């Protein structure tokens, strides 16, 4: 295995670890650190550079991946403006979309939506999803749905797809 191929494998592994960290952090705190999304984007840059060197990735593919990420960012930023998702979710979706590119974008979003739906059903069924918060004089309540785990699941699907390709 060449050093560039090893770099690509390491970037995919870093992407997977960062996704898991983001999902876990969101599940515990309802927040996703900006550094995680930035690190995913930087992993994509390194992965792409190694892919260019190996001839596995073209500049056109990288460009279309960036376009896909901008489209996902724009749509999810609109959802954020409506109060449907959080800002950390917007950034994580866009960063993960870089790796998904146009080829895996549908799968990424479909798996994310499916797992998000399961999390929503679990929340409706009374499963304690996400952090609890105390309200004065009231029982512990849960507010919002941490969507980071769903995004992480979609991203891990992309990791698996890229690893076998």
VMD Tcl script that builds the backbone (N, CA, C; Angstrom):
set m [mol new atoms 495]
animate dup $m
set s [atomselect $m all]
$s set {name element resname resid chain x y z} {
  {N N UNK 1 A 0.861 -1.178 0.000}
  {CA C UNK 1 A 0.000 0.000 0.000}
  {C C UNK 1 A 0.901 1.232 0.000}
  {N N UNK 2 A 0.596 2.162 -0.885}
  {CA C UNK 2 A 1.400 3.377 -0.960}
  {C C UNK 2 A 1.051 4.323 0.193}
  {N N UNK 3 A 1.911 5.293 0.401}
  {CA C UNK 3 A 1.663 6.263 1.469}
  {C C UNK 3 A 0.395 7.077 1.203}
  {N N UNK 4 A 0.126 7.389 -0.054}
  {CA C UNK 4 A -1.091 8.150 -0.377}
  {C C UNK 4 A -2.345 7.323 -0.111}
  {N N UNK 5 A -2.296 6.045 -0.419}
  {CA C UNK 5 A -3.431 5.162 -0.132}
  {C C UNK 5 A -3.637 5.047 1.376}
  {N N UNK 6 A -2.535 4.938 2.106}
  {CA C UNK 6 A -2.618 4.886 3.560}
  {C C UNK 6 A -3.206 6.185 4.115}
  {N N UNK 7 A -2.810 7.320 3.535}
  {CA C UNK 7 A -3.362 8.603 3.955}
  {C C UNK 7 A -4.873 8.650 3.734}
  {N N UNK 8 A -5.326 8.126 2.597}
  {CA C UNK 8 A -6.769 8.097 2.345}
  {C C UNK 8 A -7.492 7.235 3.370}
  {N N UNK 9 A -6.931 6.090 3.700}
  {CA C UNK 9 A -7.536 5.211 4.700}
  {C C UNK 9 A -7.587 5.918 6.051}
  {N N UNK 10 A -6.508 6.588 6.414}
  {CA C UNK 10 A -6.465 7.307 7.695}
  {C C UNK 10 A -7.481 8.447 7.721}
  {N N UNK 11 A -7.666 9.119 6.601}
  {CA C UNK 11 A -8.657 10.203 6.536}
  {C C UNK 11 A -10.077 9.659 6.693}
  {N N UNK 12 A -10.354 8.508 6.091}
  {CA C UNK 12 A -11.670 7.886 6.269}
  {C C UNK 12 A -11.872 7.457 7.721}
  {N N UNK 13 A -10.827 6.921 8.329}
  {CA C UNK 13 A -10.923 6.525 9.739}
  {C C UNK 13 A -11.148 7.756 10.617}
  {N N UNK 14 A -10.439 8.838 10.325}
  {CA C UNK 14 A -10.631 10.079 11.088}
  {C C UNK 14 A -12.049 10.605 10.906}
  {N N UNK 15 A -12.567 10.541 9.689}
  {CA C UNK 15 A -13.941 10.961 9.409}
  {C C UNK 15 A -14.913 10.158 10.264}
  {N N UNK 16 A -14.724 8.849 10.316}
  {CA C UNK 16 A -15.608 7.988 11.114}
  {C C UNK 16 A -15.525 8.336 12.596}
  {N N UNK 17 A -14.325 8.511 13.107}
  {CA C UNK 17 A -14.150 8.831 14.527}
  {C C UNK 17 A -14.762 10.184 14.858}
  {N N UNK 18 A -14.558 11.161 13.982}
  {CA C UNK 18 A -15.127 12.498 14.209}
  {C C UNK 18 A -16.656 12.473 14.167}
  {N N UNK 19 A -17.218 11.664 13.275}
  {CA C UNK 19 A -18.681 11.523 13.226}
  {C C UNK 19 A -19.212 10.933 14.529}
  {N N UNK 20 A -18.556 9.895 15.008}
  {CA C UNK 20 A -18.996 9.265 16.258}
  {C C UNK 20 A -18.888 10.259 17.411}
  {N N UNK 21 A -17.791 11.006 17.443}
  {CA C UNK 21 A -17.614 12.007 18.499}
  {C C UNK 21 A -18.703 13.077 18.428}
  {N N UNK 22 A -19.030 13.532 17.228}
  {CA C UNK 22 A -20.071 14.558 17.065}
  {C C UNK 22 A -21.437 14.017 17.484}
  {N N UNK 23 A -21.747 12.796 17.068}
  {CA C UNK 23 A -23.024 12.196 17.452}
  {C C UNK 23 A -23.145 12.026 18.951}
  {N N UNK 24 A -22.071 11.562 19.577}
  {CA C UNK 24 A -22.063 11.362 21.028}
  {C C UNK 24 A -22.186 12.696 21.767}
  {N N UNK 25 A -21.436 13.693 21.302}
  {CA C UNK 25 A -21.493 15.004 21.941}
  {C C UNK 25 A -22.895 15.602 21.840}
  {N N UNK 26 A -23.514 15.477 20.676}
  {CA C UNK 26 A -24.867 16.018 20.501}
  {C C UNK 26 A -25.870 15.272 21.366}
  {N N UNK 27 A -25.710 13.967 21.462}
  {CA C UNK 27 A -26.610 13.164 22.290}
  {C C UNK 27 A -26.520 13.562 23.756}
  {N N UNK 28 A -25.339 13.898 24.221}
  {CA C UNK 28 A -25.136 14.269 25.625}
  {C C UNK 28 A -25.461 15.731 25.929}
  {N N UNK 29 A -25.175 16.637 24.976}
  {CA C UNK 29 A -25.244 18.069 25.299}
  {C C UNK 29 A -26.143 18.898 24.395}
  {N N UNK 30 A -26.647 18.318 23.314}
  {CA C UNK 30 A -27.425 19.049 22.300}
  {C C UNK 30 A -26.570 20.138 21.635}
  {N N UNK 31 A -25.285 19.907 21.567}
  {CA C UNK 31 A -24.350 20.825 20.914}
  {C C UNK 31 A -23.322 19.997 20.129}
  {N N UNK 32 A -22.873 20.561 19.017}
  {CA C UNK 32 A -21.805 19.938 18.238}
  {C C UNK 32 A -20.718 20.995 18.068}
  {N N UNK 33 A -19.533 20.702 18.554}
  {CA C UNK 33 A -18.433 21.658 18.493}
  {C C UNK 33 A -18.056 21.959 17.049}
  {N N UNK 34 A -17.796 23.227 16.773}
  {CA C UNK 34 A -17.378 23.640 15.434}
  {C C UNK 34 A -16.113 22.914 14.998}
  {N N UNK 35 A -15.224 22.652 15.950}
  {CA C UNK 35 A -13.968 21.988 15.628}
  {C C UNK 35 A -14.149 20.623 14.987}
  {N N UNK 36 A -15.216 19.926 15.351}
  {CA C UNK 36 A -15.461 18.610 14.758}
  {C C UNK 36 A -15.813 18.735 13.279}
  {N N UNK 37 A -16.670 19.692 12.951}
  {CA C UNK 37 A -17.030 19.901 11.548}
  {C C UNK 37 A -15.841 20.403 10.737}
  {N N UNK 38 A -15.042 21.279 11.330}
  {CA C UNK 38 A -13.842 21.778 10.647}
  {C C UNK 38 A -12.856 20.637 10.414}
  {N N UNK 39 A -12.684 19.789 11.408}
  {CA C UNK 39 A -11.765 18.649 11.268}
  {C C UNK 39 A -12.246 17.692 10.175}
  {N N UNK 40 A -13.558 17.497 10.054}
  {CA C UNK 40 A -14.089 16.644 8.983}
  {C C UNK 40 A -13.776 17.272 7.628}
  {N N UNK 41 A -13.978 18.573 7.504}
  {CA C UNK 41 A -13.675 19.257 6.245}
  {C C UNK 41 A -12.183 19.157 5.913}
  {N N UNK 42 A -11.330 19.297 6.916}
  {CA C UNK 42 A -9.884 19.184 6.682}
  {C C UNK 42 A -9.504 17.750 6.303}
  {N N UNK 43 A -10.174 16.772 6.888}
  {CA C UNK 43 A -9.934 15.377 6.508}
  {C C UNK 43 A -10.294 15.156 5.051}
  {N N UNK 44 A -11.383 15.804 4.622}
  {CA C UNK 44 A -11.779 15.690 3.213}
  {C C UNK 44 A -10.707 16.290 2.299}
  {N N UNK 45 A -10.149 17.430 2.689}
  {CA C UNK 45 A -9.109 18.072 1.884}
  {C C UNK 45 A -7.916 17.125 1.723}
  {N N UNK 46 A -7.472 16.530 2.820}
  {CA C UNK 46 A -6.344 15.588 2.758}
  {C C UNK 46 A -6.701 14.342 1.947}
  {N N UNK 47 A -7.914 13.813 2.173}
  {CA C UNK 47 A -8.378 12.629 1.446}
  {C C UNK 47 A -8.415 12.916 -0.049}
  {N N UNK 48 A -8.900 14.091 -0.418}
  {CA C UNK 48 A -8.978 14.475 -1.828}
  {C C UNK 48 A -7.596 14.644 -2.446}
  {N N UNK 49 A -6.693 15.292 -1.710}
  {CA C UNK 49 A -5.331 15.491 -2.216}
  {C C UNK 49 A -4.653 14.144 -2.457}
  {N N UNK 50 A -4.817 13.227 -1.523}
  {CA C UNK 50 A -4.237 11.891 -1.701}
  {C C UNK 50 A -4.899 11.188 -2.885}
  {N N UNK 51 A -6.202 11.335 -3.021}
  {CA C UNK 51 A -6.914 10.736 -4.151}
  {C C UNK 51 A -6.465 11.302 -5.486}
  {N N UNK 52 A -6.197 12.604 -5.518}
  {CA C UNK 52 A -5.663 13.216 -6.745}
  {C C UNK 52 A -4.310 12.615 -7.087}
  {N N UNK 53 A -3.463 12.483 -6.080}
  {CA C UNK 53 A -2.135 11.914 -6.295}
  {C C UNK 53 A -2.184 10.479 -6.786}
  {N N UNK 54 A -3.187 9.746 -6.341}
  {CA C UNK 54 A -3.336 8.345 -6.751}
  {C C UNK 54 A -4.093 8.193 -8.068}
  {N N UNK 55 A -4.729 9.265 -8.498}
  {CA C UNK 55 A -5.547 9.190 -9.711}
  {C C UNK 55 A -6.927 8.600 -9.467}
  {N N UNK 56 A -7.322 8.496 -8.214}
  {CA C UNK 56 A -8.642 7.945 -7.862}
  {C C UNK 56 A -9.730 9.013 -7.833}
  {N N UNK 57 A -9.307 10.261 -7.700}
  {CA C UNK 57 A -10.239 11.385 -7.581}
  {C C UNK 57 A -9.819 12.443 -8.595}
  {N N UNK 58 A -10.795 13.070 -9.234}
  {CA C UNK 58 A -10.492 14.142 -10.179}
  {C C UNK 58 A -10.874 15.490 -9.572}
  {N N UNK 59 A -10.339 16.546 -10.150}
  {CA C UNK 59 A -10.712 17.887 -9.696}
  {C C UNK 59 A -12.210 18.121 -9.886}
  {N N UNK 60 A -12.770 17.563 -10.936}
  {CA C UNK 60 A -14.213 17.685 -11.171}
  {C C UNK 60 A -15.027 17.052 -10.049}
  {N N UNK 61 A -14.609 15.883 -9.595}
  {CA C UNK 61 A -15.308 15.220 -8.492}
  {C C UNK 61 A -15.217 16.043 -7.211}
  {N N UNK 62 A -14.051 16.616 -6.975}
  {CA C UNK 62 A -13.885 17.452 -5.781}
  {C C UNK 62 A -14.783 18.680 -5.886}
  {N N UNK 63 A -14.836 19.269 -7.066}
  {CA C UNK 63 A -15.706 20.432 -7.280}
  {C C UNK 63 A -17.173 20.103 -7.070}
  {N N UNK 64 A -17.607 18.971 -7.599}
  {CA C UNK 64 A -19.012 18.581 -7.414}
  {C C UNK 64 A -19.314 18.230 -5.966}
  {N N UNK 65 A -18.333 17.707 -5.262}
  {CA C UNK 65 A -18.514 17.461 -3.830}
  {C C UNK 65 A -18.712 18.776 -3.085}
  {N N UNK 66 A -17.927 19.776 -3.458}
  {CA C UNK 66 A -18.081 21.100 -2.837}
  {C C UNK 66 A -19.442 21.698 -3.159}
  {N N UNK 67 A -19.888 21.544 -4.396}
  {CA C UNK 67 A -21.219 22.045 -4.779}
  {C C UNK 67 A -22.303 21.333 -3.970}
  {N N UNK 68 A -22.175 20.017 -3.832}
  {CA C UNK 68 A -23.146 19.252 -3.036}
  {C C UNK 68 A -23.191 19.754 -1.600}
  {N N UNK 69 A -22.022 20.007 -1.030}
  {CA C UNK 69 A -21.960 20.482 0.353}
  {C C UNK 69 A -22.586 21.870 0.485}
  {N N UNK 70 A -22.373 22.730 -0.499}
  {CA C UNK 70 A -22.968 24.072 -0.468}
  {C C UNK 70 A -24.490 23.980 -0.563}
  {N N UNK 71 A -24.990 23.097 -1.410}
  {CA C UNK 71 A -26.445 22.921 -1.533}
  {C C UNK 71 A -27.021 22.406 -0.213}
  {N N UNK 72 A -26.386 21.386 0.369}
  {CA C UNK 72 A -26.859 20.851 1.647}
  {C C UNK 72 A -26.791 21.923 2.727}
  {N N UNK 73 A -25.705 22.692 2.748}
  {CA C UNK 73 A -25.584 23.770 3.728}
  {C C UNK 73 A -26.711 24.788 3.547}
  {N N UNK 74 A -26.996 25.161 2.308}
  {CA C UNK 74 A -28.033 26.164 2.046}
  {C C UNK 74 A -29.417 25.687 2.491}
  {N N UNK 75 A -29.747 24.467 2.139}
  {CA C UNK 75 A -31.059 23.923 2.519}
  {C C UNK 75 A -31.158 23.764 4.031}
  {N N UNK 76 A -30.102 23.253 4.649}
  {CA C UNK 76 A -30.158 23.059 6.100}
  {C C UNK 76 A -30.075 24.389 6.852}
  {N N UNK 77 A -29.416 25.399 6.290}
  {CA C UNK 77 A -29.409 26.726 6.916}
  {C C UNK 77 A -30.809 27.322 6.890}
  {N N UNK 78 A -31.548 27.059 5.822}
  {CA C UNK 78 A -32.943 27.491 5.758}
  {C C UNK 78 A -33.761 26.777 6.833}
  {N N UNK 79 A -33.515 25.474 7.007}
  {CA C UNK 79 A -34.203 24.719 8.063}
  {C C UNK 79 A -33.832 25.265 9.441}
  {N N UNK 80 A -32.580 25.681 9.605}
  {CA C UNK 80 A -32.152 26.306 10.859}
  {C C UNK 80 A -32.912 27.611 11.090}
  {N N UNK 81 A -33.060 28.398 10.045}
  {CA C UNK 81 A -33.777 29.669 10.166}
  {C C UNK 81 A -35.238 29.454 10.573}
  {N N UNK 82 A -35.785 28.317 10.180}
  {CA C UNK 82 A -37.159 27.977 10.562}
  {C C UNK 82 A -37.230 27.343 11.946}
  {N N UNK 83 A -36.083 27.058 12.541}
  {CA C UNK 83 A -36.044 26.436 13.861}
  {C C UNK 83 A -36.185 24.929 13.832}
  {N N UNK 84 A -36.019 24.323 12.650}
  {CA C UNK 84 A -36.206 22.883 12.524}
  {C C UNK 84 A -34.980 22.083 12.978}
  {N N UNK 85 A -33.783 22.627 12.773}
  {CA C UNK 85 A -32.568 21.945 13.204}
  {C C UNK 85 A -31.614 22.958 13.815}
  {N N UNK 86 A -30.599 22.456 14.483}
  {CA C UNK 86 A -29.632 23.330 15.139}
  {C C UNK 86 A -28.486 23.720 14.222}
  {N N UNK 87 A -27.758 24.731 14.632}
  {CA C UNK 87 A -26.640 25.225 13.847}
  {C C UNK 87 A -25.515 24.215 13.715}
  {N N UNK 88 A -25.256 23.465 14.773}
  {CA C UNK 88 A -24.227 22.433 14.707}
  {C C UNK 88 A -24.592 21.346 13.711}
  {N N UNK 89 A -25.890 21.027 13.641}
  {CA C UNK 89 A -26.365 20.037 12.666}
  {C C UNK 89 A -26.111 20.522 11.240}
  {N N UNK 90 A -26.341 21.808 10.998}
  {CA C UNK 90 A -26.131 22.391 9.671}
  {C C UNK 90 A -24.672 22.206 9.258}
  {N N UNK 91 A -23.760 22.553 10.145}
  {CA C UNK 91 A -22.332 22.474 9.824}
  {C C UNK 91 A -21.875 21.022 9.659}
  {N N UNK 92 A -22.379 20.139 10.517}
  {CA C UNK 92 A -21.994 18.735 10.414}
  {C C UNK 92 A -22.543 18.112 9.129}
  {N N UNK 93 A -23.774 18.438 8.772}
  {CA C UNK 93 A -24.348 17.942 7.510}
  {C C UNK 93 A -23.509 18.383 6.320}
  {N N UNK 94 A -23.137 19.658 6.295}
  {CA C UNK 94 A -22.357 20.183 5.172}
  {C C UNK 94 A -20.977 19.524 5.103}
  {N N UNK 95 A -20.321 19.393 6.253}
  {CA C UNK 95 A -18.983 18.794 6.266}
  {C C UNK 95 A -19.036 17.332 5.813}
  {N N UNK 96 A -20.008 16.591 6.304}
  {CA C UNK 96 A -20.137 15.187 5.909}
  {C C UNK 96 A -20.518 15.062 4.438}
  {N N UNK 97 A -21.239 16.041 3.927}
  {CA C UNK 97 A -21.633 16.035 2.515}
  {C C UNK 97 A -20.440 16.145 1.583}
  {N N UNK 98 A -19.343 16.709 2.072}
  {CA C UNK 98 A -18.134 16.760 1.251}
  {C C UNK 98 A -17.693 15.351 0.877}
  {N N UNK 99 A -17.650 14.462 1.865}
  {CA C UNK 99 A -17.259 13.084 1.591}
  {C C UNK 99 A -18.320 12.365 0.756}
  {N N UNK 100 A -19.585 12.645 1.004}
  {CA C UNK 100 A -20.656 11.973 0.266}
  {C C UNK 100 A -20.620 12.356 -1.205}
  {N N UNK 101 A -20.390 13.638 -1.475}
  {CA C UNK 101 A -20.386 14.090 -2.864}
  {C C UNK 101 A -21.705 13.772 -3.537}
  {N N UNK 102 A -21.814 14.055 -4.810}
  {CA C UNK 102 A -23.074 13.772 -5.495}
  {C C UNK 102 A -23.355 12.274 -5.622}
  {N N UNK 103 A -22.310 11.464 -5.630}
  {CA C UNK 103 A -22.475 10.015 -5.808}
  {C C UNK 103 A -23.194 9.363 -4.636}
  {N N UNK 104 A -22.847 9.753 -3.421}
  {CA C UNK 104 A -23.403 9.116 -2.227}
  {C C UNK 104 A -24.353 10.034 -1.455}
  {N N UNK 105 A -24.667 11.197 -2.020}
  {CA C UNK 105 A -25.479 12.181 -1.297}
  {C C UNK 105 A -26.868 11.649 -0.944}
  {N N UNK 106 A -27.523 11.006 -1.895}
  {CA C UNK 106 A -28.869 10.492 -1.620}
  {C C UNK 106 A -28.830 9.467 -0.496}
  {N N UNK 107 A -27.885 8.538 -0.562}
  {CA C UNK 107 A -27.769 7.521 0.485}
  {C C UNK 107 A -27.493 8.158 1.840}
  {N N UNK 108 A -26.569 9.124 1.858}
  {CA C UNK 108 A -26.228 9.827 3.093}
  {C C UNK 108 A -27.466 10.468 3.705}
  {N N UNK 109 A -28.213 11.207 2.904}
  {CA C UNK 109 A -29.390 11.903 3.425}
  {C C UNK 109 A -30.516 10.935 3.782}
  {N N UNK 110 A -30.645 9.852 3.016}
  {CA C UNK 110 A -31.693 8.865 3.307}
  {C C UNK 110 A -31.425 8.144 4.625}
  {N N UNK 111 A -30.188 7.711 4.836}
  {CA C UNK 111 A -29.846 7.029 6.094}
  {C C UNK 111 A -29.987 8.009 7.260}
  {N N UNK 112 A -29.537 9.251 7.063}
  {CA C UNK 112 A -29.673 10.266 8.103}
  {C C UNK 112 A -31.137 10.486 8.458}
  {N N UNK 113 A -31.989 10.615 7.454}
  {CA C UNK 113 A -33.417 10.833 7.705}
  {C C UNK 113 A -34.056 9.621 8.377}
  {N N UNK 114 A -33.679 8.428 7.948}
  {CA C UNK 114 A -34.242 7.211 8.540}
  {C C UNK 114 A -33.884 7.100 10.018}
  {N N UNK 115 A -32.606 7.275 10.334}
  {CA C UNK 115 A -32.169 7.174 11.730}
  {C C UNK 115 A -32.763 8.325 12.547}
  {N N UNK 116 A -32.846 9.512 11.959}
  {CA C UNK 116 A -33.484 10.640 12.644}
  {C C UNK 116 A -34.944 10.346 12.946}
  {N N UNK 117 A -35.629 9.701 12.000}
  {CA C UNK 117 A -37.021 9.309 12.228}
  {C C UNK 117 A -37.147 8.304 13.363}
  {N N UNK 118 A -36.217 7.350 13.404}
  {CA C UNK 118 A -36.230 6.381 14.506}
  {C C UNK 118 A -35.995 7.068 15.848}
  {N N UNK 119 A -35.069 8.028 15.873}
  {CA C UNK 119 A -34.827 8.780 17.109}
  {C C UNK 119 A -36.068 9.563 17.521}
  {N N UNK 120 A -36.749 10.161 16.545}
  {CA C UNK 120 A -37.974 10.897 16.831}
  {C C UNK 120 A -39.071 9.996 17.374}
  {N N UNK 121 A -39.219 8.805 16.788}
  {CA C UNK 121 A -40.212 7.848 17.283}
  {C C UNK 121 A -39.865 7.398 18.704}
  {N N UNK 122 A -38.576 7.184 18.944}
  {CA C UNK 122 A -38.142 6.786 20.290}
  {C C UNK 122 A -38.478 7.882 21.297}
  {N N UNK 123 A -38.243 9.131 20.921}
  {CA C UNK 123 A -38.554 10.254 21.798}
  {C C UNK 123 A -40.050 10.320 22.084}
  {N N UNK 124 A -40.850 10.117 21.037}
  {CA C UNK 124 A -42.312 10.127 21.227}
  {C C UNK 124 A -42.788 8.970 22.098}
  {N N UNK 125 A -42.063 7.858 22.033}
  {CA C UNK 125 A -42.428 6.686 22.835}
  {C C UNK 125 A -41.973 6.815 24.285}
  {N N UNK 126 A -41.271 7.902 24.604}
  {CA C UNK 126 A -40.848 8.125 25.975}
  {C C UNK 126 A -39.436 7.689 26.301}
  {N N UNK 127 A -38.690 7.257 25.289}
  {CA C UNK 127 A -37.295 6.879 25.519}
  {C C UNK 127 A -36.501 8.150 25.798}
  {N N UNK 128 A -35.687 8.163 26.828}
  {CA C UNK 128 A -34.925 9.376 27.145}
  {C C UNK 128 A -33.797 9.620 26.147}
  {N N UNK 129 A -34.105 10.329 25.065}
  {CA C UNK 129 A -33.132 10.665 24.030}
  {C C UNK 129 A -32.661 12.092 24.265}
  {N N UNK 130 A -31.374 12.273 24.400}
  {CA C UNK 130 A -30.831 13.615 24.612}
  {C C UNK 130 A -30.774 13.968 26.082}
  {N N UNK 131 A -30.190 15.127 26.377}
  {CA C UNK 131 A -30.023 15.533 27.778}
  {C C UNK 131 A -31.340 15.988 28.393}
  {N N UNK 132 A -31.456 15.756 29.678}
  {CA C UNK 132 A -32.636 16.207 30.419}
  {C C UNK 132 A -32.357 17.599 30.950}
  {N N UNK 133 A -33.399 18.383 31.146}
  {CA C UNK 133 A -33.218 19.704 31.740}
  {C C UNK 133 A -34.247 19.876 32.845}
  {N N UNK 134 A -33.867 20.606 33.853}
  {CA C UNK 134 A -34.750 20.849 34.989}
  {C C UNK 134 A -35.546 22.129 34.755}
  {N N UNK 135 A -36.811 22.073 35.063}
  {CA C UNK 135 A -37.670 23.246 35.005}
  {C C UNK 135 A -38.137 23.507 36.431}
  {N N UNK 136 A -38.112 24.746 36.835}
  {CA C UNK 136 A -38.489 25.101 38.210}
  {C C UNK 136 A -39.838 24.506 38.595}
  {N N UNK 137 A -39.840 23.762 39.673}
  {CA C UNK 137 A -41.078 23.216 40.209}
  {C C UNK 137 A -41.720 22.152 39.347}
  {N N UNK 138 A -40.994 21.635 38.349}
  {CA C UNK 138 A -41.583 20.631 37.465}
  {C C UNK 138 A -40.640 19.433 37.360}
  {N N UNK 139 A -41.163 18.399 36.780}
  {CA C UNK 139 A -40.364 17.197 36.577}
  {C C UNK 139 A -39.307 17.470 35.498}
  {N N UNK 140 A -38.392 16.540 35.369}
  {CA C UNK 140 A -37.365 16.645 34.335}
  {C C UNK 140 A -38.017 16.540 32.962}
  {N N UNK 141 A -37.665 17.457 32.087}
  {CA C UNK 141 A -38.203 17.467 30.726}
  {C C UNK 141 A -37.071 17.279 29.724}
  {N N UNK 142 A -37.412 16.834 28.555}
  {CA C UNK 142 A -36.456 16.747 27.455}
  {C C UNK 142 A -36.952 17.687 26.381}
  {N N UNK 143 A -36.032 18.435 25.834}
  {CA C UNK 143 A -36.444 19.365 24.788}
  {C C UNK 143 A -35.571 19.140 23.570}
  {N N UNK 144 A -36.177 19.063 22.428}
  {CA C UNK 144 A -35.439 18.914 21.194}
  {C C UNK 144 A -34.977 17.495 20.938}
  {N N UNK 145 A -34.552 17.307 19.731}
  {CA C UNK 145 A -34.068 15.998 19.297}
  {C C UNK 145 A -32.624 16.152 18.843}
  {N N UNK 146 A -31.688 15.486 19.487}
  {CA C UNK 146 A -30.303 15.560 19.019}
  {C C UNK 146 A -30.176 14.824 17.685}
  {N N UNK 147 A -29.873 15.562 16.626}
  {CA C UNK 147 A -29.825 14.972 15.291}
  {C C UNK 147 A -28.420 14.529 14.902}
  {N N UNK 148 A -27.433 14.864 15.731}
  {CA C UNK 148 A -26.054 14.464 15.454}
  {C C UNK 148 A -25.869 12.963 15.281}
  {N N UNK 149 A -26.507 12.130 16.125}
  {CA C UNK 149 A -26.363 10.684 15.922}
  {C C UNK 149 A -26.900 10.216 14.567}
  {N N UNK 150 A -27.962 10.839 14.096}
  {CA C UNK 150 A -28.513 10.469 12.787}
  {C C UNK 150 A -27.551 10.869 11.671}
  {N N UNK 151 A -26.978 12.061 11.782}
  {CA C UNK 151 A -26.005 12.513 10.782}
  {C C UNK 151 A -24.780 11.601 10.809}
  {N N UNK 152 A -24.372 11.218 12.007}
  {CA C UNK 152 A -23.229 10.306 12.142}
  {C C UNK 152 A -23.523 8.966 11.467}
  {N N UNK 153 A -24.732 8.454 11.628}
  {CA C UNK 153 A -25.096 7.187 10.990}
  {C C UNK 153 A -25.036 7.312 9.468}
  {N N UNK 154 A -25.570 8.401 8.939}
  {CA C UNK 154 A -25.495 8.626 7.495}
  {C C UNK 154 A -24.054 8.742 7.023}
  {N N UNK 155 A -23.236 9.448 7.793}
  {CA C UNK 155 A -21.831 9.595 7.438}
  {C C UNK 155 A -21.071 8.283 7.502}
  {N N UNK 156 A -21.403 7.455 8.483}
  {CA C UNK 156 A -20.748 6.147 8.581}
  {C C UNK 156 A -21.137 5.256 7.399}
  {N N UNK 157 A -22.346 5.434 6.904}
  {CA C UNK 157 A -22.762 4.724 5.690}
  {C C UNK 157 A -21.859 5.142 4.520}
  {N N UNK 158 A -21.561 6.438 4.446}
  {CA C UNK 158 A -20.675 6.950 3.389}
  {C C UNK 158 A -19.266 6.379 3.561}
  {N N UNK 159 A -18.775 6.335 4.799}
  {CA C UNK 159 A -17.450 5.756 5.052}
  {C C UNK 159 A -17.405 4.326 4.526}
  {N N UNK 160 A -18.430 3.546 4.840}
  {CA C UNK 160 A -18.470 2.156 4.382}
  {C C UNK 160 A -18.525 2.094 2.859}
  {N N UNK 161 A -19.299 2.963 2.245}
  {CA C UNK 161 A -19.413 2.989 0.788}
  {C C UNK 161 A -18.087 3.347 0.137}
  {N N UNK 162 A -17.383 4.316 0.696}
  {CA C UNK 162 A -16.090 4.713 0.123}
  {C C UNK 162 A -15.015 3.661 0.369}
  {N N UNK 163 A -15.128 2.971 1.495}
  {CA C UNK 163 A -14.113 1.960 1.833}
  {C C UNK 163 A -14.183 0.747 0.898}
  {N N UNK 164 A -15.391 0.419 0.444}
  {CA C UNK 164 A -15.522 -0.764 -0.423}
  {C C UNK 164 A -15.412 -0.407 -1.901}
  {N N UNK 165 A -15.392 0.882 -2.202}
  {CA C UNK 165 A -15.330 1.302 -3.617}
  {C C UNK 165 A -13.943 1.179 -4.180}
}
mol reanalyze $m
mol bondsrecalc $m
mol representation Tube
mol addrep $m
